[in-house]
Amino acid sequence: MSGVGRPRKFDEREALAVALDELWAKGYEATSTTALAARMGIGAQSLYNTFGDKQALFERAMALYVSEFIDRMLGPMEAPDAGLAAVRAYFEDVTDKLATPVGARGCFVVKTAMERTSPGDALAEIAQAHFRRIEDALAHALENAVVAGELRPDPSPRALARHLAATAAGLSTLARSGTDARALKETARVALSVLR
């Protein structure tokens, strides 16, 4: 009877990717721990033993999302020599991603921020930290563009970064509501027209 009571073996990264998919599709509140465990193909005890509680699992799923999507998309704008080309490429990437079936769900960070609005909520704070990172990456590239003479200094790079970060979040919401790729690209093009 060796094997009785042994924990079930599973691929932790694969299970985490399934959890991300479920949480992204349904949101934190609408996804039960029981449903997560079932969708991940593991028992509830295995879920708790491996990932902790639902919030800890959510935080790990968010970290996976950041590493698979946000890090890659923001990397060029966070590069030391980033400029206007990196900002334009970011919006091209955003609109291309949002036009895919997976992207049509919108950004996981934006969805989390819209769902978790209470001050002091740990998950809302995680989302806010990612929004700050997006704004900071945009501001960095825009500040470089001012120094390089690609962009006027007024309005300030920080103000432009806030505007563009809000546009990126709005594009996610539009994609989630079914807006087509052409309209998403046009919206981004108009938002970027302030960069002179």
BELGIBEL-V327942 format. One record per residue. N is the residue number from 1. RES is the residue in three letters. SS is DSSP state (hx for helix, st for strand, lp for the rest). PSI is psi in radians with two decimals (999 if undefined). OMEGA is omega in radians with two decimals (* if undefined). Layout:
BEGIN
n: [N | N]
res: [RES | RES]
ss: [SS | SS]
psi: [PSI | PSI]
omega: [OMEGA | OMEGA]
END
This chain:
BEGIN
n: [1 | 2 | 3 | 4 | 5 | 6 | 7 | 8 | 9 | 10 | 11 | 12 | 13 | 14 | 15 | 16 | 17 | 18 | 19 | 20 | 21 | 22 | 23 | 24 | 25 | 26 | 27 | 28 | 29 | 30 | 31 | 32 | 33 | 34 | 35 | 36 | 37 | 38 | 39 | 40 | 41 | 42 | 43 | 44 | 45 | 46 | 47 | 48 | 49 | 50 | 51 | 52 | 53 | 54 | 55 | 56 | 57 | 58 | 59 | 60 | 61 | 62 | 63 | 64 | 65 | 66 | 67 | 68 | 69 | 70 | 71 | 72 | 73 | 74 | 75 | 76 | 77 | 78 | 79 | 80 | 81 | 82 | 83 | 84 | 85 | 86 | 87 | 88 | 89 | 90 | 91 | 92 | 93 | 94 | 95 | 96 | 97 | 98 | 99 | 100 | 101 | 102 | 103 | 104 | 105 | 106 | 107 | 108 | 109 | 110 | 111 | 112 | 113 | 114 | 115 | 116 | 117 | 118 | 119 | 120 | 121 | 122 | 123 | 124 | 125 | 126 | 127 | 128 | 129 | 130 | 131 | 132 | 133 | 134 | 135 | 136 | 137 | 138 | 139 | 140 | 141 | 142 | 143 | 144 | 145 | 146 | 147 | 148 | 149 | 150 | 151 | 152 | 153 | 154 | 155 | 156 | 157 | 158 | 159 | 160 | 161 | 162 | 163 | 164 | 165 | 166 | 167 | 168 | 169 | 170 | 171 | 172 | 173 | 174 | 175 | 176 | 177 | 178 | 179 | 180 | 181 | 182 | 183 | 184 | 185 | 186 | 187 | 188 | 189 | 190 | 191 | 192 | 193 | 194 | 195 | 196]
res: [MET | SER | GLY | VAL | GLY | ARG | PRO | ARG | LYS | PHE | ASP | GLU | ARG | GLU | ALA | LEU | ALA | VAL | ALA | LEU | ASP | GLU | LEU | TRP | ALA | LYS | GLY | TYR | GLU | ALA | THR | SER | THR | THR | ALA | LEU | ALA | ALA | ARG | MET | GLY | ILE | GLY | ALA | GLN | SER | LEU | TYR | ASN | THR | PHE | GLY | ASP | LYS | GLN | ALA | LEU | PHE | GLU | ARG | ALA | MET | ALA | LEU | TYR | VAL | SER | GLU | PHE | ILE | ASP | ARG | MET | LEU | GLY | PRO | MET | GLU | ALA | PRO | ASP | ALA | GLY | LEU | ALA | ALA | VAL | ARG | ALA | TYR | PHE | GLU | ASP | VAL | THR | ASP | LYS | LEU | ALA | THR | PRO | VAL | GLY | ALA | ARG | GLY | CYS | PHE | VAL | VAL | LYS | THR | ALA | MET | GLU | ARG | THR | SER | PRO | GLY | ASP | ALA | LEU | ALA | GLU | ILE | ALA | GLN | ALA | HIS | PHE | ARG | ARG | ILE | GLU | ASP | ALA | LEU | ALA | HIS | ALA | LEU | GLU | ASN | ALA | VAL | VAL | ALA | GLY | GLU | LEU | ARG | PRO | ASP | PRO | SER | PRO | ARG | ALA | LEU | ALA | ARG | HIS | LEU | ALA | ALA | THR | ALA | ALA | GLY | LEU | SER | THR | LEU | ALA | ARG | SER | GLY | THR | ASP | ALA | ARG | ALA | LEU | LYS | GLU | THR | ALA | ARG | VAL | ALA | LEU | SER | VAL | LEU | ARG]
ss: [lp | lp | lp | lp | lp | lp | lp | lp | lp | lp | lp | hx | hx | hx | hx | hx | hx | hx | hx | hx | hx | hx | hx | hx | hx | hx | lp | lp | lp | lp | lp | lp | hx | hx | hx | hx | hx | hx | hx | hx | lp | lp | lp | hx | hx | hx | hx | hx | hx | hx | hx | lp | lp | hx | hx | hx | hx | hx | hx | hx | hx | hx | hx | hx | hx | hx | hx | hx | hx | hx | hx | hx | hx | hx | hx | hx | hx | hx | lp | lp | lp | lp | lp | hx | hx | hx | hx | hx | hx | hx | hx | hx | hx | hx | hx | hx | hx | hx | lp | lp | lp | lp | hx | hx | hx | lp | lp | hx | hx | hx | hx | hx | hx | hx | hx | lp | lp | lp | lp | lp | lp | hx | hx | hx | hx | hx | hx | hx | hx | hx | hx | hx | hx | hx | hx | hx | hx | hx | hx | hx | hx | hx | hx | hx | hx | hx | hx | lp | lp | lp | lp | lp | lp | lp | lp | lp | hx | hx | hx | hx | hx | hx | hx | hx | hx | hx | hx | hx | hx | hx | hx | hx | hx | hx | hx | hx | lp | lp | lp | lp | hx | hx | hx | hx | hx | hx | hx | hx | hx | hx | hx | hx | lp | lp | lp | lp]
psi: [0.51 | 2.45 | -0.36 | 2.27 | -0.03 | 2.53 | 2.54 | 2.41 | 2.40 | 2.81 | 1.93 | -0.75 | -0.71 | -0.74 | -0.69 | -0.69 | -0.66 | -0.72 | -0.75 | -0.83 | -0.78 | -0.79 | -0.64 | -0.73 | -0.73 | -0.38 | 2.88 | -0.90 | -0.66 | -0.01 | 2.04 | 2.75 | -0.66 | -0.78 | -0.69 | -0.86 | -0.77 | -0.80 | -0.58 | -0.23 | 0.51 | 2.84 | 2.77 | -0.70 | -0.67 | -0.68 | -0.88 | -0.73 | -0.63 | -0.75 | -0.22 | -2.67 | -3.13 | -0.70 | -0.72 | -0.70 | -0.74 | -0.76 | -0.68 | -0.68 | -0.70 | -0.72 | -0.67 | -0.77 | -0.79 | -0.78 | -0.56 | -0.44 | -1.03 | -0.79 | -0.80 | -0.70 | -0.61 | -0.37 | -0.87 | -0.57 | -0.36 | -0.12 | 2.59 | -0.61 | 0.31 | 2.56 | -2.70 | -0.63 | -0.67 | -0.66 | -0.81 | -0.72 | -0.64 | -0.84 | -0.57 | -0.78 | -0.79 | -0.88 | -0.61 | -0.79 | -0.73 | -0.32 | -0.04 | 2.84 | -0.71 | -0.78 | -0.46 | -0.23 | -0.18 | 3.09 | 2.32 | -0.64 | -0.80 | -0.78 | -0.73 | -0.77 | -0.65 | -0.54 | -0.61 | 1.55 | -0.05 | 2.30 | 2.39 | -0.12 | 2.19 | -0.69 | -0.64 | -0.66 | -0.63 | -0.80 | -0.75 | -0.65 | -0.66 | -0.65 | -0.73 | -0.69 | -0.75 | -0.83 | -0.74 | -0.71 | -0.77 | -0.80 | -0.73 | -0.88 | -0.67 | -0.65 | -0.73 | -0.66 | -0.64 | -0.84 | -0.67 | -0.06 | 0.24 | -0.28 | 2.44 | 2.67 | -0.11 | 2.13 | 2.85 | 2.66 | -0.61 | -0.76 | -0.75 | -0.68 | -0.73 | -0.77 | -0.83 | -0.61 | -0.71 | -0.66 | -0.77 | -0.74 | -0.69 | -0.66 | -0.68 | -0.77 | -0.72 | -0.76 | -0.74 | -0.51 | 0.02 | 0.15 | 2.40 | 2.89 | -0.69 | -0.80 | -0.62 | -0.78 | -0.67 | -0.72 | -0.78 | -0.73 | -0.77 | -0.74 | -0.69 | -0.24 | -0.23 | -0.16 | 1.62 | 999]
omega: [3.05 | -3.12 | 3.10 | 3.11 | 3.09 | 3.11 | 3.11 | 3.12 | 3.08 | 3.12 | -3.06 | -3.12 | 3.11 | 3.11 | 3.12 | 3.10 | 3.09 | 3.11 | 3.09 | -3.14 | -3.12 | -3.14 | 3.11 | -3.11 | -2.99 | -3.08 | -3.07 | -3.05 | -3.06 | -3.11 | 3.14 | 3.09 | 3.11 | 3.13 | 3.10 | -3.13 | 3.14 | -3.13 | 3.14 | 3.14 | 3.13 | 3.07 | -3.13 | -3.13 | 3.08 | 3.11 | -3.12 | -3.12 | -3.06 | -2.99 | -3.06 | -3.12 | -3.07 | -3.14 | 3.11 | 3.08 | 3.11 | -3.14 | 3.09 | 3.11 | 3.09 | 3.11 | 3.09 | 3.11 | -3.14 | -3.10 | -3.08 | -3.07 | -2.97 | -3.13 | -3.11 | -3.10 | -3.11 | -3.08 | -3.14 | 3.12 | 3.12 | 3.12 | -3.09 | -3.07 | -3.11 | 3.10 | -3.09 | 3.14 | 3.13 | 3.11 | 3.13 | 3.12 | 3.09 | -3.13 | 3.05 | 3.12 | 3.14 | -3.09 | 3.08 | -3.13 | -3.11 | 3.14 | 3.12 | 3.10 | 3.11 | -3.13 | 3.14 | 3.05 | -3.09 | -3.13 | 3.13 | 3.13 | 3.12 | 3.14 | 3.12 | -3.14 | -3.14 | -3.12 | -3.02 | -3.00 | -3.10 | 3.07 | 3.13 | 3.11 | -3.06 | -3.12 | 3.07 | 3.12 | 3.07 | 3.12 | 3.13 | 3.10 | 3.11 | 3.06 | 3.10 | 3.13 | 3.12 | 3.12 | 3.14 | 3.13 | 3.09 | -3.12 | 3.13 | -3.13 | -3.13 | 3.07 | 3.08 | -3.14 | 3.08 | -3.14 | -3.11 | -3.14 | 3.11 | -2.98 | 3.05 | -3.12 | -3.12 | 0.09 | -3.04 | 3.07 | -3.14 | 3.12 | 3.09 | 3.13 | 3.10 | 3.12 | -3.09 | 3.07 | 3.09 | 3.09 | 3.13 | 3.10 | 3.11 | 3.09 | 3.11 | 3.13 | 3.09 | 3.14 | -3.14 | -3.13 | 3.04 | 3.12 | -3.07 | -3.05 | -3.13 | -3.13 | 3.10 | -3.13 | 3.12 | 3.11 | 3.11 | -3.13 | 3.14 | 3.12 | -3.13 | -3.10 | 3.09 | -3.12 | -3.12 | *]
END
